[in-house]
Amino acid sequence: MQRHLKQTAILIGLLCFFSTVSAQYYLRGEITDENNNPLQNVRIILRSTRYPHLSGMGGAFGITTSNLTDSLDLSLDGYEPLSIVVNTTKYQKIVMKMLPFTASIQKQHLVSFTTSLSGIITRKMFVADETYSPLVENSFVKTDDKPVTGITLNINRASYSNIRRFINMNSPVPEDAVRIEEMLNYFNFNYTPPGDDSIFTLRSQLSSCPWNSNNEMLFLQVASKKLDLVNVPPSNLVFLIDVSGSMDMPNRLPLLKSSFRKLVENLRPVDTVSIVVYGGVTGVMLPPTGGGNKEKILQAIEDLSAGGFTPGEAGIRQAYRLAHNTFIRGGNNRVILATDGDFNVGETSEKELEALITKMKQGGIYLTCLGVGMGNYKDSKIEVLAKKGNGNFAYLDDEREGEKVLVKELTQTLYAVADNVTMNVRFNPDIIKEYRLIGFDNKRSALTDTTSALEGGEIGSGHSVLAVFELVPVQKADGTSMLQEQKTAATATINYCDPGKKSKRQLDYECSYNFKPLDSLNRQFRFAAAVCMFGGLLHSSPYLKNTSWNELISLTQSSMDNTDMLQTEFFDLVIKGKKIYEPSKKWKRKKER
């Protein structure tokens, strides 16, 4: 009897021991910054398992563990790494400290408005966790010293729709988010198709400068030939879609799914589509599938859901590997990367991503980048990928923009007619004293380097690129401009390669003197001047210090086409922009008391 009781006691003890060992605890908590703002996408490593987790909406997290006591390692771009010991039965309230650089971004900034405005106000420039490449505005260059400037041409237009997002949110636009060349690209100004045997047609126009009556403006338009969609070569498209936890918002993954569905409807049976995803799982979601099998492709898109961390590097490698394996010789081989750019696993810095994509693009694979999201949108990272990946870049702020980029402008976005495109502009120093390139600010080195130092861009089918210069003319003794007595103001040379070819081709063009006052100029060029003025005001350009929002409104009204929805929308943005950037009458009256 005693022996039986002893065995029973031992058995009960063993059961208690094993039940304790296998006990499951649910560690819950929330992560905020020092101002009690919730932090999403914090990378959380549970030391007992070494498996990564991410904080979700509101900074909340929940992790299953078998330990009563465990340790957490937390990290997030812009914040100090944190390691803590936790009791897994207690709700955790964790505070992470901002690094000094991040804190400086989120401080208030005093902004001085131009002297033509009637007051100065303070506005908050919160960029949250968004990142943009620092821009340095191009300054005037003396023609005697450097008569030649080189420009990289492309069809990128992400900046405009991103600016629209900020203004529609009644928020100031981060100055580094303003890229005027992409704003001009958005409208496809004055498209004039080239002749049958030409890739490009060039046009130029000289006019007066709306923000400085002493200066001139040079508009240089480059239009590419338009491909017939029925006759374009077959496409090998790999959709590389970010399905990480940060994409679980209506303006991210759901928006991308809607946009890709519209693209699929325009696929032909000769086209091939594959889908690679990266997030909680990284891999091939849809093996290569013919464009005629739309139901299968659409179902694969519908099945996408968000969750997990963001191993962008692994996704890029997988997508390019698949694109190479299904490569169509003589076809349109392209990876379409869709993401908010918030890479947090693997190679994540701009420099690392630049090296990766430069290696991956070898072999004739193009890249189209589609950016989405707000709050943690990484414009700088997506921009690097697009520019180094032989491709283009668009930002989708709503479904209309997705349809514009992937349906209405399908051939511009997905079908290249020229690679490695640069333009050399040589100004005549006898008649032009100084010149300033408007936009292309991230290419400041173009003012001192030859075009051989520039990395050319990709130009899509049926696109119009517009380069704009502000000119300081040489004055005669009587104070009049010498432009009137000259035939040539500048010469432009386009250098490019045919798609998939390495041999360089060249096209020369003479910018003859054809000056017209701004008020009698072609309406499209006047509207382009308004776009330049808008970008300058948003960027707080010192070259527009004597320009007011009212002058911009007047120029836009007189030049816009009321039947063009894009132009009428631009006018609405200008009106909203004035309300954001200019002091209200109520504020002025209060100030005067």
JOHUWO-V483509 format. One record per helix or strand of 2 or more residues. SS is the DSSP state (2 for helix, 1 for strand). FROM is the first residue (numbers start at 1). LEN is the number of residues. If there is no record, write none. Layout:
ss->SS from->FROM len->LEN
ss->SS from->FROM len->LEN
This chain:
ss->2 from->2 len->20
ss->1 from->25 len->8
ss->1 from->43 len->4
ss->1 from->51 len->4
ss->2 from->57 len->3
ss->1 from->60 len->6
ss->1 from->69 len->7
ss->1 from->82 len->6
ss->1 from->92 len->4
ss->2 from->100 len->6
ss->1 from->109 len->2
ss->1 from->122 len->2
ss->1 from->141 len->2
ss->1 from->148 len->5
ss->2 from->158 len->11
ss->2 from->175 len->3
ss->2 from->180 len->6
ss->1 from->200 len->10
ss->1 from->212 len->13
ss->1 from->235 len->8
ss->2 from->245 len->3
ss->2 from->250 len->15
ss->1 from->272 len->7
ss->1 from->283 len->8
ss->2 from->294 len->9
ss->2 from->312 len->14
ss->1 from->332 len->8
ss->2 from->350 len->11
ss->1 from->366 len->6
ss->2 from->379 len->10
ss->1 from->391 len->5
ss->2 from->399 len->10
ss->2 from->410 len->5
ss->1 from->416 len->12
ss->1 from->432 len->7
ss->2 from->441 len->7
ss->2 from->451 len->3
ss->1 from->457 len->4
ss->1 from->464 len->10
ss->2 from->482 len->4
ss->1 from->488 len->10
ss->1 from->504 len->9
ss->2 from->518 len->3
ss->2 from->523 len->16
ss->2 from->542 len->3
ss->2 from->549 len->11
ss->2 from->565 len->17
ss->2 from->585 len->8
